């Protein structure tokens, strides 16, 4: 009879658990593979036309900035980038007053940035082609109104909207699990203002894509509004002002940041954090923080 000691079983069990942890997490790229490595950026500008993208006031980009197309970018006031800037050979990055970049500026990154443009265009087209599976055709929430859209485990929730407008302390909540994804297409107006916010319950920013298509009005985030997810507007300018905050990523033709607006790129955390030790395999697994028994089994696992 084949006998497996606890010590020899440890690497096998650990491998199975790690595999399960990988499989337990989904993101938008699993549904729309064309997005490629775009999720690496905090802000990415396709840069079509001649106008500059801009950051002024006390605005903040917390992470890397990619400047494709014309590659033109202007920073002023106390604007700050806590990351690196990648620019094309034809681009110009100008800073004045007290604006500063904590990382480096990498010029002549044409191949990398052009690939990002191709990924953004293909990803947007794929997202827009998806068949909606919720009846909503427009979202307009005012004066403390709230709406929650729930997705099942393993489901990709797709909405096709004309307008997406949140004002006056209104909230739009996406609720799901680590294997749920959301794709929300908008073909007219996108606006957040006041203290309105997009909240995520059970999902992280890389599981949510808002895809604003067409050349319409500017995508606007103002007041103390909060956006969580990936906001893509390949043919438009995204304008942020006041204390507006994005937690995730901006992808746009151009962007304009003012006031104390912030674009943050939080790390994506696995929903399972496992602590592996030989003691966990002797049938007496315990919580490593409290010492409390977790019962018999292959491994005691605590969700953080």
N, C-alpha and C positions, 0 to 999 in steps of 0.2 A: 504493500500500500504506500502511495506517495505521501510523504510527510513534509509539511512546510512549517518551519519555525517562525515565531513572531518577528524575529529580526529579518529573515529573508523575505517575509511578506510585506515589510515596511515600504520598500521602493515600489512594489506593485500597487499597493493600496494608494500610496501618494500619487502615482501616475494616474490612476483612475479618478481620483478626486480632482486633480488638476485639470484633467480632460473634461470632467463634468463642469468645473468652474468656467472653463472657456466656452463650453456649449451653452452655459446658462446666461450669457450676455449677448445681446443683439445690438446692432446699431444701423443707421440709415444705409451705410455702405453694403450691408448684406442684402438689402432690397434693391438698391440702386448702385450697382458696382462701378458704374461710370464715375462716381464721385472720387474714386481713386484715393490719392493721399491729400485731398483738399482739406481734410479735417485737421491737418497739422497747423494751419494758419489760425491766428486770432482774427485778422482782417485780410481779405484778399480783394484787390481791385482789378477788374478786367481792363479798365483804362481806355475805353474807346473814345475817340474824339481828342480835343486839344486841352480841355480844362484840367486844372489841378484837383486832386483830392486834398482835403485840408483837415487840420486839427488845431484848434485854438483854445483860449481860455485855460482852464485847468483839466482839460480832457485827458483821458488815459487809455492807452492800448496796452494791455497786460499780456504780452506775447509777441509773436512774430508777425510782421506785415509784409505782404507780397504785392508788388506794384507792377502789374503787367501793362500791355497796351502802350500808352504814351509814357508810362513810368513817372509821371510828374506828381510831386507831393510837396506840400507847404505846411510847415509847423510854426506856430507863433504863440505868444503869451507864455503861459506856464505848462503848455501841453507836454506830455511825456509818453515815451514808448519804453516799456520795460521788456525789451526783447531786441531781436535783430530785424533789419530792413533789407529786403531783397529787391533789387532794381534792375531794369533793363539797360542795355547799352545806350539807348536813346533817351533815358529818363533823367530827371533832375530832382534831387531831394534838397530842399531849402529849409533851414531853421533860422529863426531870429528871436530877439528878446531873450526870454529865459527858457525856451523850449529845449528839450534834450532827449537824446536816445541813449539808453544805458548799454545797449549792445553794440553791434557792429553794423555797418552798411556794406552789403555785398553787391557790387555793381556787376554788370555784364552777365546777368543770370537769365538770359533770353530763353534758353531751352527749358529750364525749370518753369519759368513763368508762363511761357506759351503753352506748355503742357497743362498747367493749371487752368488756363482759359478753355482749352479743349475739354477738360474734365467738367468744368462748370457748365458749359453749353450742353454737353451730352447728358449730364445729370439732370439738368432742368427739363430738357426735352423728355427724358424717360419719366421723371416724376409727373409731368403734366399729362402723360399718356395713360397713367394708371386710372382704372375705373373706380369712381367713388363708391364707397360702401356705407356712407352715412347720408341722411337726407338733407343735411344743412346746405343751403345755397348762399347764405350770407350770414355774417356775424356782426351785429351792432349792439354793443352793450353799454348802457349809460346809467349813471346815478346808482352805484352800488349793485347793479345787476350782476349775476354770475351764471356761468354755464360750464358744465363738466362733460367732457367726452371721454368715455371709458373704452379701453381696448382689452381684449382677452389675451392670455398668454400665447405667444407665437403669432399673434395677429398683426397685420399691417393695416392700420386705420387710414383711410384715404378720404379727404374732403375736397370738394371742388367748389370754391366760393367766388362770388363776384367781389364783395367787399369784406374787409376785416377791420373793424373799428372798435376800439375800447376807450372809454372816457370815464372821468369822475368816479374813481375808486372801483371800477368794475373789474371783474376777474374772469379769466378763461383758464380752465384747468384741464390738463391732459393726464389721465390716470391709467396706469397699466402695470406691467411687471418688467423684469429685466429682459424679457424676450418679446416685448411689445414694441412696435415702431409706429410712428405717425408721419404721414405726408400730407401737408395742407397746401393746396394750390390756390392762389389768389390772382385774379386777372384784372382787377381794377384798383381800388384804394386800399392801402394798408396804413393804419394810423393807431398809435398808442399815445395817450396824453393823460394829464392829471396824475393820479396815483394808481392808474390801471396796471394790471400785471397779468402775465402768463405764467401759471404755476405748473409744476410737474410733480406728480405723486407716483412713486414707484418706478419712474423712468429717469434717465439722465439726458443731458442736453444732446448727446450724439445720437439719440434715438428719435429725434424730432427735427423735421425739415419743413420750414415755411418757404414755399417756392412762389415768389411774386413774378409773374410773367408779363411781357409786353412793355411798351414804352409809355406808361401812364405817368401819373403824378409821382412826386418824390415819395419814397417810403419814409414815414415820419415817426420818430420816437421822442417825446418831450415830457416836460414836467418831471415827476419822480417815477415814471413808468419803468416796468421791469419786464424784460424779455428773456426767456430761457429756451435755448435750442439753436439751430442753424437757420439763419435768415439769409436767403438767397434772392437777389434781385439783379440779374445779369444785365438788364437793359435800363436800369434806373439808378438814381442817386439815393443813397440812404443818408438821411439827415438826423443827427442826434443833438439834443440840446438840453439845457437845464441839468437835472440830476438823473437823466435816463440811464439805465444800466442794461447791458446785454451780458448774459452769462452763457457763453457758447462760442458763436462765430458769426461774423458778417462776411458775405460775399456779394459784391455789388459792382456796377460799372464804375461808380465813383462814390466816395463817402465824404461827409462833412460833419465834423465833431466840434461842438462848442460847449460853453459853460463847464459844468463838472461831469459831463457825460463819461461813461466808462464802458469799455469792452473787455470783458474778462474771459479767460480760456481755462476753466477749471479742469483739473485732471479727471479722467474717467476711471472710476474705482470699481473693481470687481464686486459683485453683490455678495460673494463668499470670501471670507478671510479665514484661512485654515492654519492652525498651529499643529505641527506634526512633531511628535517625539516618540521614542520607543515605549514610554510608559503608557501611551494611548493604545497600545496594541496588546496589553496584558489582561484585558477584560475589565480593567478598573479605571476607565477614562474619567478625567476630571476637568472642570472649568479651571483654566490656568490663572484666572484672576481671583476667583473666590475659593477654589479648592473643593467646590461642591461636586459630588459625583454626577456624571453624565450618563451613567448606565453602561452596560456591556455592549460591545460592538467593535467594528473595525477601527473606528476613530471617533473621538469626541470632537464635535465641531461647534464653535460658537460664532454666531453671526454678530458682527460688530455694527 
